[in-house]
């Protein structure tokens, strides 16, 4: 048997959560997800919140922990105020830029 076949696979979710504890990694991950679509962004934000700790972020943002879970769930639809509070608790902010996919009106 080939030795490479006997290696166990890496726990991707565990690796992802660990890597997202780094602010620069989290920023790149969130920006990549945001360029895809809203659902991808919310899933990415959920993963970053998992890495940084929901309880910790709830305390820093002034939002309740259960509300954060609901907000970042598959059916979540966060208000802008809640989203900016969460991002600020991470030391992040929202920025508006030109969309390269659309020409000027």
VENVENRA-V272626 format. One record per backbone hydrogen bond with DSSP energy under -0.5 kcal/mol. CO is the residue of the C=O (numbers start at 1). NH is the residue of the N-H. Records with the same first field share a line. If there is no record, write none. Layout:
CO->NH, NH
//
This chain:
2->5, 6
3->6
4->7
10->12
11->15
12->16
13->17
14->18
15->19
16->20
18->21
19->22
21->23
22->26
23->27
24->28
25->29
26->30
27->31
28->32
29->33
30->34
31->35
32->36
33->36, 37
37->41
38->42
39->43
40->44
41->45
42->46
43->47
44->48
45->49
46->50
47->51
48->52
49->53
53->57
54->58
55->59
56->60
57->61
58->62, 63
64->68
65->69
66->70
67->71
68->72
70->73
71->78
73->76
79->83
80->84
81->85
82->86
83->87
84->88
85->89
86->90
87->90, 92
88->91
98->100
99->102
//
